[in-house]
């Protein structure tokens, strides 16, 4: 990959803030002119993660342009409506990796109008660069990324880094949207480490989850820069729903479990490195940590996104710092961070997603991962993405990276869906994102099922105990009926899927 440049115009680790947003002689263009550079059949690599840091004007211009393109769109994670609504409705998006963040994209995928394929976040950069998406990457590859500053051979990302370094490297041509609505001081939180290519890939040189290895600039070959578009459109802020009584009960159970774990688990004797999944429940669960007595242990967040709950913990002094790849904040959270970026930059670091989610770092730092799900079955298999095994509701995101590689994996979810009519603890989930081998603990509002070291039959007993009381009798009846047929993991397949499907 192209390393971050070291010339005088590019910001560095020692002097991270660019002297100007626009450095050097640049190919400025209107959004419509930049959109015209995208061929009819192309792979569009876009920045963005957690709904922030994505390009806005060029995708919007693509959707509004005459004619119809056949675009494969690849992002780092969730992006905004300018991409996943407008390009779908215009008929220009034919294929999508690795996330469908809104109803428009989900409906198109579920109806077969959009070819969607889910991918693990940690692997996506390499898959784009080394042919892992070969069947889907068609035509010329064009990267369209958002930045707070750009020069002839460098750019500084905005509110997320995601896979921007890999996309800038893999693209045949590069279009940069420079967003004046994002403070240029965001450069202070960026740490762009570019990994070596396999098979000579060296370890990531971090011995502290909050350490820094590089500067804020993403480097690229100067001949790739095809257009620079200026914009002042802000991100569409993340909207968290109101914390419910169920959320509070799940958080209380999680907090109690963590307090007990601190006393018995030598992994947590000196430091606690935590990860929470993206979304309203994950944000609410962070509040549980305020009541946990961590003693003199260092507590840090080592995950994908900085959400409002992490800002609260940083402000309260409950957290040493946070390492992520995106600032997925509400409008109020953005205002807080933007108004005091220099202070928050002392405790917050954003990295490329193939570093923030790297299995070696998750393992190295002994991360405790907490993620949600659509449902979990009686043996601990986890469905995080599909209703009824068929209808996609989002994407696996980084959940698989942490579920498989963290030292302690927790699945936190409400026990029911559809207003209590459907159990989220089911006999056998028809879609599996994380297998029974990767789920250690399941937390609902009714308690904690610690599955570590248990046989499948014992796991079923634990999971029934944390299901909603109105479903426990039926779950127990299924467990007993399945046991009649024997087997290490007993199932009665004719009735396993008669429970229907959940709705998120």
Phi, psi and omega in degrees: 000156179288121181289159174299133184290157182245011181292168186296336182279338184272136176294153182232175178299322181284330181225078195284338187270123180299149178292334180208156178291328187238104185252116175095189182275111188240150181275079182293147181207153169287158180306320181293324178292319178293319180298326180294345178280350180271119182296167181298321174246118185202160169258122183256111178264114185243142174289171178123144180197129181069024178081011181225161176075021183256156177288145188240312188284319182292313175301322178297319178293324176299316181294328183274348185289154176294155180084177181227126179266165173241093188253134163267120184251124180237124177241186174272324179199215179293142176231192189263180185294334178301336179256302189273002169245302188297314182289334175286312182295329179283349182083008183276338181267118180258332186214146186220133169229151345249024190206145172238095193273351182225173187294326180299310180292320179298315181298318179296320178294316182290335177270356179083007178280339180235123178279108183245135177225123183282143180221152172288135184298318186297336185262348193294321180302312179294323181295323176292318186281329190241019171092011180291342177248032190305319183292335185258339183274102188244146177071197179291146179260121181239124175264131175236111188229152177263144182216162171263346178200153181211145172232186184298333181219025179205158172212156175245118182299168181261247188275358171213155173259311179054231180253024182306316180300316181291322182291319177297326180285322186279339188289148170285325175216157188232131174242129183243126170263118178265117189256111180283350176284346179258130181297137180296337179291353172302338176305332183295335184265354186271137175225096187268099174261124180261120184281150176292160177279141170296153006269015181249037183281119178279159175300151174292124189279064177233124174249004177222131182299343180252011179290169179232144184236340185213185178269190183272356188267140170262121180270154176206160177293126187300332181290347179282336187290107185263331183198147172237122181246130179266139181214159173226028180273123181286164171298153169279107191299152177294136179250114177267135176286165179297140177292127182265170176297325177296316177303315182296322179291319176298316180298319179296318179294321177296316179299318178296319178297315181296320179299317178294323181294327178300328182279335189245348187252112181297340176302330186256018186294324186249326185212153177232115177249117190246149172228136175237142179293161181286140172128180187295318180294314178302319178296319180293323182295333178300331178296335179296333184289337181297333182263000180271130178272102180273001181063222181263018179287147169285130178240126181222156173262128180229093186203213186261315190229145170266118178248174186304322181300328177290323176298319178301316181293321177296316181295328181276355181078017182272356188221133178291328180170180183220134175243128184205193175236356186206151175254081183272077189252156171288175178301317179293321179295319176299316180300318180299311184289316182297326182287344185215047184301318185299320178291313181295331181295342176290338187237350185240134176225132175255138182233163169303148186295333178284354172259312180301327183254013184295127179306324183295325179283322177301318178288315184301320185263008174056047188293139169264111185260132180237113181227158181260184184198165171285316181197164175223141181264178190295347181250001175101007173287139189242128173255115183252355193227343190231141173266129180064017179079356187233322189264111182291141179243348178194257179178164184289336180056224179263005183303321179292325178301317183277322181301319184281328192251347180285159182283336178215113183256123181245132172252120180244127182201152172296153183281344181223167174224176178053051177065025179095359184278342185232134178278138173270350169261116188234161179299314184208116181284133182282354176223132183239122173259322177234124185282170178303340181282347185250350180260117181263324186219138175239129181240127170237184177290349182259359177146193184237126174256105179270108189265359187296127175078004183267150173288164178305318180296322179289325178297320179301319179297317180296319184287325175299325182293338179253003174287166177296137183306329182290346181249353186296320182298316179293321177295320179293322178296320177296315181301316181293318180296318180296323182295335180297330181273356178075190182104151178294324177238085190292134174218149169246090190300325180301331181251357187299322185258014181281357182282350183084194184234154180275166174230132186282000000 
